[in-house]
Amino acid sequence: MRDAYYEQLDTIVDDLVTLTGTVRKAVASSTTALLDADARLAELVIAGDAVIDEETEAIEERALLLLATQQPVATDLRQLIATLRMVTDLQRMGDLSVHVAKVARMRIPDPAVPPQLHPTIRAMAKVADSMIDAAARIVANRDVVAAAHLEDEDDEMDRLRKDLFRALLSDSWAHGVEPAIDLALLGRYYERIGDHAVSMARRVVYLVTGELT
């Protein structure tokens, strides 16, 4: 009976890692839609959010069922609590990828990002991708050391967002108010994706050490 219980715990972790990969793909696709003004890809990201929501709900239901029926303690209890919080982080990252795709869709056939800011948005997307990938590995391996290193990438995301704001507020900005608002929001979306990846890593620290950071 306990073997089946631990198999269910392991399956929940595996599914959490798989869901992280799904979210990672959504974020990458939304960035491509944004920079390439790709309406079809934007619609796929928006429609695909339903799959992320369904997977999130399935993991939550299984975790809650184990909490209710097995009365876990110590590390097992922390794992289930951490899982419930991490699926919320992943669901919100999925929502943020939809926000990026909707900005792309709203401005099509024109690109939402002026060419001179493509490098900044690409850099932010690259950092976000790296952070999500790291979060998946941290969850799979319970890697507390890697969780600490993720904070450094979050600092890089913050720096890139500041660079973006400097460009929007500079005297050389010549694209008007609406594009500036779009880009300010986009910067916030990518920053929040990074924040949620850091939150997942901190949940793993809590799982391993029992200490909240």
C-alpha positions in Angstrom: 0.0 0.0 0.0 2.8 2.4 0.9 4.7 1.5 -2.3 1.6 2.7 -4.3 1.5 5.8 -2.2 5.2 6.7 -3.0 4.6 5.8 -6.7 1.8 8.4 -6.7 4.1 11.0 -5.1 6.8 10.3 -7.7 4.2 10.6 -10.5 3.0 14.0 -9.2 6.6 15.2 -9.4 7.1 13.8 -12.9 3.9 15.5 -14.1 5.0 18.8 -12.5 8.2 18.6 -14.5 6.3 17.8 -17.6 4.0 20.7 -17.1 7.0 23.0 -16.6 8.2 21.9 -20.1 4.7 22.7 -21.5 4.8 26.2 -20.0 8.4 26.7 -21.3 7.2 25.9 -24.9 4.3 28.3 -24.5 6.6 31.2 -23.4 9.0 30.5 -26.3 6.1 30.3 -28.8 4.6 33.6 -27.5 7.9 35.3 -28.0 8.2 34.1 -31.6 4.7 35.2 -32.3 5.5 38.6 -30.8 8.7 39.2 -32.7 7.6 37.7 -36.0 4.0 39.1 -35.9 2.8 35.5 -36.4 -1.0 35.4 -35.9 -1.3 31.7 -36.2 1.3 31.0 -33.5 -0.3 33.6 -31.2 -3.7 31.9 -31.5 -2.1 28.5 -30.8 -0.5 29.9 -27.6 -3.8 31.4 -26.5 -5.8 28.2 -27.2 -3.1 26.0 -25.6 -3.6 27.7 -22.2 -6.7 25.5 -21.7 -4.3 22.5 -21.8 -2.1 24.0 -19.1 -5.1 24.7 -17.0 -6.4 21.1 -17.3 -3.0 19.7 -16.4 -2.7 22.1 -13.5 -6.1 21.0 -12.2 -5.3 17.3 -12.6 -2.1 17.6 -10.5 -3.9 19.6 -7.9 -6.6 17.0 -7.6 -4.2 14.2 -7.1 -2.1 16.1 -4.6 -5.3 17.0 -2.6 -6.5 13.4 -2.7 -3.2 12.2 -1.2 -3.4 14.9 1.5 -6.9 13.8 2.3 -6.5 10.0 2.2 -2.9 9.4 3.3 -2.3 12.1 6.0 1.3 12.6 5.1 3.8 14.1 7.5 7.3 15.6 7.4 8.9 15.6 3.9 5.9 14.1 2.2 3.6 16.7 3.6 6.0 19.5 2.5 6.2 17.9 -1.0 2.5 18.1 -1.5 2.2 21.6 -0.1 5.0 22.7 -2.3 3.4 21.0 -5.3 0.1 22.8 -4.8 2.0 26.2 -4.7 4.2 25.3 -7.7 1.3 24.4 -10.0 -0.1 27.8 -9.2 3.2 29.4 -10.3 3.1 27.4 -13.5 -0.5 28.3 -14.3 0.4 31.9 -13.9 3.4 31.6 -16.2 1.0 30.1 -18.7 -1.3 33.0 -18.3 1.6 35.4 -18.8 2.6 33.7 -22.1 -1.0 34.3 -23.2 -0.7 38.0 -22.4 2.4 38.2 -24.6 0.6 36.4 -27.4 -2.4 38.7 -27.1 -0.1 41.8 -27.4 1.3 40.2 -30.6 -2.2 39.5 -31.9 -3.5 42.9 -31.1 -0.8 44.6 -33.3 -0.8 42.2 -36.2 -0.1 42.8 -39.2 2.4 45.2 -37.6 5.0 43.9 -35.2 4.4 45.0 -31.6 8.2 45.4 -30.9 10.2 48.0 -32.9 13.3 46.4 -34.5 15.8 48.2 -32.3 14.2 46.6 -29.2 14.2 43.1 -30.6 17.5 42.3 -28.9 16.2 43.3 -25.5 13.0 41.3 -25.8 15.0 38.3 -27.1 17.4 38.6 -24.2 14.5 38.8 -21.7 12.8 35.7 -23.3 16.2 33.9 -23.3 16.6 34.5 -19.5 13.0 33.5 -18.9 13.5 30.3 -20.9 16.7 29.5 -18.9 14.9 30.1 -15.6 12.0 27.9 -16.5 14.4 25.1 -17.6 16.3 25.5 -14.4 13.1 25.4 -12.3 12.2 22.0 -14.0 15.6 20.6 -13.2 15.5 21.9 -9.6 12.1 20.3 -9.0 13.2 17.0 -10.6 16.5 16.8 -8.6 15.6 18.8 -5.5 18.8 20.8 -6.2 19.0 23.4 -3.5 22.4 24.8 -4.9 20.9 25.4 -8.3 17.9 27.0 -6.6 20.3 29.6 -5.1 21.9 30.3 -8.5 18.5 31.0 -10.1 18.4 34.2 -8.0 21.3 35.5 -10.1 19.4 35.0 -13.3 16.5 36.9 -11.8 18.9 39.8 -11.2 19.7 39.7 -14.9 16.0 39.9 -15.8 15.6 42.9 -13.6 18.6 44.6 -15.3 17.1 43.9 -18.8 13.8 45.4 -17.7 15.5 48.6 -16.5 17.3 48.8 -19.9 13.9 48.5 -21.6 12.5 51.3 -19.6 15.5 53.5 -20.3 14.8 53.0 -24.0 11.1 53.9 -23.6 11.8 57.0 -21.7 14.7 58.3 -23.8 14.5 61.4 -26.0 15.1 59.2 -29.0 11.9 57.2 -28.6 9.9 57.9 -31.7 7.1 55.2 -31.7 4.4 56.9 -29.8 2.5 56.1 -26.6 0.7 52.8 -27.5 3.9 50.9 -28.4 5.5 52.2 -25.3 2.7 50.9 -23.1 2.8 47.5 -24.9 6.5 47.3 -24.2 6.2 48.3 -20.6 3.6 45.6 -20.1 5.8 43.0 -22.0 8.7 43.8 -19.8 6.5 43.2 -16.8 5.2 39.9 -18.2 8.7 38.5 -18.7 9.9 39.7 -15.3 6.9 38.0 -13.6 7.6 34.8 -15.5 11.1 34.9 -13.9 9.6 35.7 -10.5 7.4 32.6 -10.7 10.4 30.4 -11.6 12.3 31.8 -8.6 9.2 31.0 -6.5 9.2 27.4 -7.6 12.9 27.1 -6.7 12.2 28.5 -3.2 9.5 25.9 -2.8 12.1 23.2 -3.4 14.3 24.8 -0.8 11.4 24.6 1.6 10.8 21.0 0.6 14.3 19.9 1.2 15.2 22.0 4.3 11.8 22.9 5.8 12.8 26.5 5.8 10.9 29.3 3.9 13.2 31.8 2.1 
